[in-house]
Structure formats: structure tokens, C-alpha cells
């Protein structure tokens, strides 16, 4: 059975959908060992479709169930969590932009690509995973990249996180997680059991104690990308 390396973990996955097999194929590895297995049955898929509040086909259901299982296992045992955001890499450092759907995450990261051109590598435009490894928080690409389908099988240490909101003028103000905690929880999957909730809260506290968090008010001008970049650069200037 095929093994895929996602977030530096070998995961045994055997999806029934050919479309999912194609989607996750860039992550396949030649390995005989795996850290954990993900199983989604036909009854799981049927139940998900029956309980979905939106139109959902079997591919969408299976894809969501696989991603959910992966994120749950990583949260349980591997110091990581799902973070709904558009993420990119610049100079081998990761930048994450989160907001409610429709605010303009993808539009903003497109400005970074316009400003910094080929120096920018998109990690994932919608569903990256954050994981602490060897004391460092990395953002990882995943096969699930949202409607734009933009991303790469890469990782980068996280340099900064931004919560986007629209505005006429561009500004980036550093904030503490307590001031925007609702926004942060909306960007991840909140566990229903106490143990995993405690794991998530501990990870979020540690993550945002080591990575600067900004409230980014921005318009659609390329200056917005420069303002966001300068905010992080002023905290961690290059030597």
C-alpha cells in the first residue's frame, strides 16, 4: 500500500478515489515503514454525505475525511495542527495569512509574488499544517490547496503570521493572541475532546510566543505586501 510523507510524517493512505490518488501523488515516498495509517470506509463517506449541510460528492467527502484524520493524529501525537491560511516562503522563511473566507488571502499573497517575483514559493494557498519539530515551528505544504490549487511539497520555519482585514490604508500592528483569539480558533479545527483541546491550546500558546502575530489592514495595492514584509523584518532584521 502507498505511503505518503506529509508534514515530515510517513502516512499510509489507500483512498478509493482516483482523483484523490492523483492529488496526493506528489507526496508519495519509497518507504516500507509509516508513522500512522488513515482509513476511510465507504460507510464513513456515506455518513458524511448524508450529514453534510452543503452539496457533497464522494470525492469531496473522502478527501475531507482523510485530511481531518491526518490533522487529528498530528495534533494527538506529533505537535502539530491545521491552520486555515495562505502560506508562502520567501528567503527560506514562512509567512502565513489568515482571514475569513472571501477577505482576500489569495489576493494578498499574489501581491507578494508580484513584488518579490521568483523569490516567492507558494507553500499552500488554503490548508497548510503547522508542526513543531526539533524545537522549531514549520509550515508544511499539503495536497489540499483550496480552489486555487496553488502550493508545493515544501516546508519553512514560520517567520510571521498575519490576520487580514480590508482597509483603505495599509498597516501592520503586532498583537497578542489574546486580542485575536477568536480569529485564531476560526482558522483551525477545534477538537471536541478535552485532551486534544489542551494539546491545541498549549501548541497555540507556544507557537505565538515564538512567532510574531500581526493584524494586517490592507488594500489591493502592492504596497500592502511591502508593509507586511517590513513589519516582520523590523522584528527579525537580516544580518
SVG drawing of the C-alpha trace seen along z (x, -y; Angstrom):
<svg xmlns="http://www.w3.org/2000/svg" viewBox="-28 -55 53 57">
<polyline fill="none" stroke="black" stroke-width="0.4" points="0.0,0.0 1.3,-3.5 2.9,-5.7 2.9,-9.5 5.2,-11.9 3.1,-14.8 4.5,-17.2 7.6,-15.0 5.5,-12.0 5.1,-8.8 1.4,-8.1 -0.3,-5.0 -3.2,-6.1 -5.2,-4.0 -8.0,-6.2 -10.7,-4.7 -11.0,-7.8 -8.6,-8.0 -8.8,-11.8 -7.5,-11.8 -4.7,-9.3 -3.7,-11.8 -3.9,-14.8 -1.7,-13.2 0.8,-11.5 3.5,-14.3 3.8,-13.2 4.4,-9.5 7.7,-8.1 9.5,-4.8 9.4,-3.5 8.3,-0.3 7.6,-2.0 5.0,-4.5 4.1,-6.6 0.4,-6.0 -2.4,-4.9 -5.5,-6.7 -8.6,-4.6 -11.8,-5.9 -14.6,-3.4 -17.4,-3.6 -19.9,-3.9 -17.8,-6.8 -18.2,-8.5 -21.9,-7.8 -22.5,-9.1 -20.5,-12.3 -22.5,-13.0 -25.8,-12.3 -24.9,-14.7 -23.4,-17.4 -25.2,-20.8 -23.8,-21.5 -23.8,-19.6 -21.1,-17.0 -20.0,-14.2 -18.0,-11.1 -14.6,-12.6 -15.2,-15.7 -16.3,-13.6 -13.4,-11.2 -10.9,-14.0 -12.2,-15.9 -12.3,-12.8 -8.7,-11.9 -7.4,-15.4 -9.4,-15.5 -7.9,-12.2 -4.4,-13.4 -4.8,-16.6 -6.3,-14.9 -3.5,-12.4 -0.8,-15.1 -2.5,-17.1 -2.7,-14.0 0.8,-12.7 3.1,-14.9 2.9,-18.5 1.1,-20.0 -2.2,-21.5 -4.2,-22.5 -4.2,-26.3 -6.5,-27.7 -4.3,-30.2 -2.5,-31.2 1.2,-30.5 4.3,-31.3 8.1,-31.0 10.5,-33.9 14.2,-33.5 13.5,-30.1 11.2,-31.6 7.4,-31.0 4.7,-33.7 1.1,-32.9 -2.0,-34.9 -5.4,-34.0 -8.8,-35.5 -12.4,-34.6 -13.2,-33.2 -13.6,-36.0 -11.4,-38.5 -8.6,-38.2 -5.8,-35.9 -5.0,-34.7 -5.2,-38.2 -2.7,-39.4 -0.2,-36.6 -0.5,-37.3 0.9,-40.8 3.9,-39.2 4.5,-37.2 4.2,-40.4 6.6,-42.3 9.2,-39.6 8.7,-37.7 10.5,-34.3 11.8,-34.6 8.4,-33.6 7.4,-30.0 3.8,-29.2 3.6,-26.6 -0.2,-26.2 -3.0,-28.6 -5.6,-27.2 -4.8,-24.3 -1.2,-24.0 -0.2,-22.2 1.9,-23.8 4.2,-21.4 6.9,-21.8 9.9,-19.7 13.3,-19.9 12.0,-23.0 11.1,-24.9 7.6,-25.6 7.4,-24.8 4.6,-25.4 4.2,-22.5 2.5,-22.2 -0.3,-19.6 -2.1,-18.1 -5.2,-20.1 -4.7,-23.5 -8.2,-25.0 -10.0,-26.2 -6.9,-27.8 -4.9,-24.5 -1.7,-26.5 1.0,-25.0 4.2,-22.9 5.5,-20.0 7.9,-22.2 8.3,-23.4 9.7,-26.5 10.2,-27.8 7.5,-30.3 8.7,-33.9 5.3,-35.7 1.5,-35.2 -0.9,-37.9 -4.7,-38.2 -6.0,-40.1 -8.7,-42.7 -9.7,-45.1 -9.0,-48.8 -8.2,-51.8 -4.7,-52.2 -2.0,-49.6 -0.8,-48.9 0.6,-46.0 0.2,-46.2 1.7,-43.5 -0.9,-41.9 -1.1,-39.3 -3.0,-36.1 -5.5,-37.0 -6.7,-40.0 -7.5,-38.0 -8.1,-34.5 -11.5,-34.1 -9.8,-34.7 -7.1,-32.1 -9.6,-29.4 -11.7,-30.1 -8.5,-29.3 -8.1,-25.8 -10.1,-22.7 -11.4,-22.9 -11.3,-19.4 -14.3,-18.0 -12.4,-16.1 -10.6,-17.6 -7.2,-16.1 -6.8,-17.3 -8.2,-20.7 -5.5,-21.0 -2.9,-20.0 -4.1,-22.6 -4.2,-25.4 -0.7,-24.5 0.6,-24.5 -1.0,-27.8 0.4,-29.4 3.9,-28.2 3.6,-29.0 2.5,-32.6 5.1,-33.1 7.8,-32.4 6.3,-33.8 5.1,-37.4 1.4,-37.9 0.2,-40.9 -3.2,-42.5 -2.8,-43.5 -5.1,-46.1 -4.6,-46.2 -5.9,-47.2 -5.1,-45.7 -2.1,-47.8 1.3,-46.2 2.4,-48.4 0.4,-46.1 2.9,-43.3 5.8,-45.6 4.2,-46.9 3.6,-43.3 7.1,-42.2 8.6,-45.3 6.7,-44.6 8.3,-41.1 11.7,-42.3 11.8,-45.1 11.5,-42.4 14.0,-40.0 16.3,-42.1 18.7,-40.2 22.3,-40.3"/>
</svg>
